[in-house]
């Protein structure tokens, strides 16, 4: 019985139990670099995810308030006056672009003496529509910032961890060749290094994948809301300025 337990005791004494901190301290330069790289990906991914959650929460709240103001106001100028305090809403950017286009078209209808025409008409509703489409695309691009990093982390981190796994197994075989022993004492550091890299890769990739999918869903909802608002704005413009 004592002889059977002796190898286990030797492993625990020699490897210090192979805790995560101890295993990281015993890792070679390549394994340490891989773990550091995965830690960087993980930290930045979490920072992006938290930032996007706060951004979307604020955008949703201000979009609700902006729609209330927009639908309660009788003039676009009244809506424009309230946009400064609701700038976190992507709807504000679309409204400002459309309003600027309408204002520019109306001002271009000035008579030769420099006065504005008494009829507030727009010359090209299609021009307003194109402006709204560009504004929607620009707002969606802003909302999507950070998604590419999450996608990169979700795709690349497991393979970086796999590379670390292969490197750790190579190190284990190297230790076997150097010591001439296949005991657990000889191979444990390399195997532990390999498994830690695998776990680190998955730990970085899984939250990034969840965050990327969440962000994709939020972008779909934002696109639907922006396109719906653009149509509402266009309908009001056609009704009031043509």
QUIWOKA-V528533 format. One record per residue. N is the residue number from 1. RES is the residue in one letter. PSI is psi in whole degrees, 0 to 359 (NA if undefined). OMEGA is omega in radians with two decimals (NA if undefined). NEAR is the number of other C-alpha atoms within 8 Angstrom. Layout:
BEGIN
n: [N:N]
res: [RES:RES]
psi: [PSI:PSI]
omega: [OMEGA:OMEGA]
near: [NEAR:NEAR]
END
This chain:
BEGIN
n: [1:2:3:4:5:6:7:8:9:10:11:12:13:14:15:16:17:18:19:20:21:22:23:24:25:26:27:28:29:30:31:32:33:34:35:36:37:38:39:40:41:42:43:44:45:46:47:48:49:50:51:52:53:54:55:56:57:58:59:60:61:62:63:64:65:66:67:68:69:70:71:72:73:74:75:76:77:78:79:80:81:82:83:84:85:86:87:88:89:90:91:92:93:94:95:96:97:98:99:100:101:102:103:104:105:106:107:108:109:110:111:112:113:114:115:116:117:118:119:120:121:122:123:124:125:126:127:128:129:130:131:132:133:134:135:136:137:138:139:140:141:142:143:144:145:146:147:148:149:150:151:152:153:154:155:156:157:158:159:160:161:162:163:164:165:166:167:168:169:170:171:172:173:174:175:176:177:178:179:180:181:182:183:184:185:186:187:188:189:190:191:192:193:194:195:196:197:198:199:200:201:202:203:204:205:206:207:208:209:210:211:212:213:214:215:216:217:218:219:220:221:222:223:224:225:226:227:228:229:230:231:232:233:234:235:236:237:238:239:240:241:242]
res: [X:X:X:X:X:X:X:X:X:X:X:X:X:X:X:X:X:X:X:X:X:X:X:X:X:X:X:X:X:X:X:X:X:X:X:X:X:X:X:X:X:X:X:X:X:X:X:X:X:X:X:X:X:X:X:X:X:X:X:X:X:X:X:X:X:X:X:X:X:X:X:X:X:X:X:X:X:X:X:X:X:X:X:X:X:X:X:X:X:X:X:X:X:X:X:X:X:X:X:X:X:X:X:X:X:X:X:X:X:X:X:X:X:X:X:X:X:X:X:X:X:X:X:X:X:X:X:X:X:X:X:X:X:X:X:X:X:X:X:X:X:X:X:X:X:X:X:X:X:X:X:X:X:X:X:X:X:X:X:X:X:X:X:X:X:X:X:X:X:X:X:X:X:X:X:X:X:X:X:X:X:X:X:X:X:X:X:X:X:X:X:X:X:X:X:X:X:X:X:X:X:X:X:X:X:X:X:X:X:X:X:X:X:X:X:X:X:X:X:X:X:X:X:X:X:X:X:X:X:X:X:X:X:X:X:X:X:X:X:X:X:X]
psi: [314:321:327:325:344:316:322:318:321:320:315:321:322:328:356:27:354:45:166:315:316:320:321:320:329:353:150:176:318:315:321:321:316:315:321:320:317:324:320:311:318:314:314:321:316:320:317:316:313:318:316:324:313:320:313:325:315:320:318:316:315:332:321:316:320:318:324:316:315:316:341:341:150:343:148:330:326:321:318:326:339:1:337:323:358:33:344:346:130:339:330:318:320:316:314:321:314:319:320:321:316:316:320:321:321:317:331:350:14:147:167:334:354:353:156:150:149:345:119:87:149:146:329:104:330:326:320:319:318:320:318:320:317:320:319:315:320:318:321:325:321:318:334:357:135:341:326:324:320:318:318:317:315:325:321:327:317:325:326:317:323:321:318:325:312:319:319:321:321:320:322:316:325:320:322:315:325:320:340:18:142:18:162:328:323:320:346:315:317:319:318:318:319:314:324:320:321:312:320:321:316:323:330:324:319:310:324:321:317:315:321:317:321:315:323:319:319:322:323:316:320:319:315:318:318:317:323:319:321:320:320:317:318:320:317:321:317:322:324:339:12:NA]
omega: [3.13:3.12:3.13:-3.11:-3.07:3.13:3.13:3.13:3.12:3.13:-3.12:-3.14:-3.04:-3.08:3.14:3.14:3.13:3.01:-3.08:-3.12:-3.12:3.13:3.10:3.14:-3.13:-3.09:3.09:-3.11:-3.13:3.13:3.11:3.10:-3.13:3.13:3.09:3.11:3.12:3.08:3.09:3.12:-3.10:-3.11:-3.14:3.13:3.10:3.12:3.11:-3.11:3.13:3.12:-3.12:3.09:3.13:3.14:-3.11:3.11:3.12:-3.14:3.13:-3.12:-3.11:3.08:3.09:3.13:-3.13:3.13:3.08:3.12:-3.09:-3.08:3.12:-3.09:3.13:-3.12:3.08:3.14:3.09:3.10:-3.12:-3.12:-3.09:-3.05:-3.07:-3.10:-3.13:-3.00:3.13:3.14:3.08:3.11:-3.14:3.12:3.11:3.13:-3.10:3.11:3.13:-3.14:3.11:3.11:3.12:3.14:3.12:3.12:3.13:-3.14:3.13:3.10:-3.11:3.11:-3.08:-3.11:3.09:3.13:3.12:3.08:-3.13:3.13:-3.11:-3.12:3.06:-3.07:-3.04:3.05:3.10:3.09:3.08:-3.14:3.11:3.12:3.12:3.11:3.11:-3.13:3.10:3.13:3.14:3.13:3.11:3.10:3.09:-3.13:-3.09:-3.13:-3.13:-3.10:-3.12:3.11:3.09:3.12:3.12:3.13:-3.13:-3.10:-2.98:-3.03:3.12:-3.14:3.04:3.07:3.11:3.08:3.08:3.09:3.12:3.14:3.12:3.11:3.07:3.12:3.12:3.10:3.10:3.11:3.09:3.13:-3.10:-3.09:-3.08:-3.10:3.08:-3.13:3.13:3.12:-3.09:-3.01:-3.04:-3.13:3.14:3.12:3.11:3.10:-3.14:-3.10:3.11:3.10:3.08:-3.13:-3.14:3.10:3.12:3.14:3.09:-3.02:-3.02:3.09:3.12:3.11:3.09:3.13:3.13:3.12:3.08:-3.14:3.09:3.09:3.11:3.12:3.09:3.11:3.13:3.11:3.14:-3.13:-3.14:3.14:3.09:3.12:3.12:3.09:3.11:3.11:-3.12:3.11:3.10:3.12:3.13:-3.11:-3.00:-3.01:3.09:NA]
near: [4:5:6:7:8:8:8:8:8:9:12:10:8:7:10:9:7:10:7:7:6:9:12:9:6:7:11:6:6:8:13:10:8:12:10:8:8:14:10:8:11:13:8:8:14:10:8:10:10:8:8:9:8:8:8:9:8:10:11:9:9:12:13:8:9:13:8:8:10:9:7:6:9:6:6:9:6:9:11:8:7:9:10:6:5:12:10:8:14:11:10:13:11:14:11:9:11:12:9:8:11:10:8:8:12:13:8:6:8:11:8:5:5:6:7:9:8:4:4:7:8:10:7:7:10:6:8:12:9:8:11:13:9:8:11:13:8:8:11:11:8:7:7:9:7:7:9:7:8:14:11:9:15:14:9:9:15:13:9:11:16:11:8:15:14:9:10:15:11:9:9:14:9:8:12:12:8:6:7:7:7:7:6:7:10:12:13:10:14:13:11:11:15:14:10:10:15:13:9:12:15:11:9:17:15:9:11:16:12:8:10:11:8:8:11:8:8:9:11:8:8:9:10:8:8:12:9:8:9:13:8:8:10:11:8:8:10:9:7:6:8:8]
END
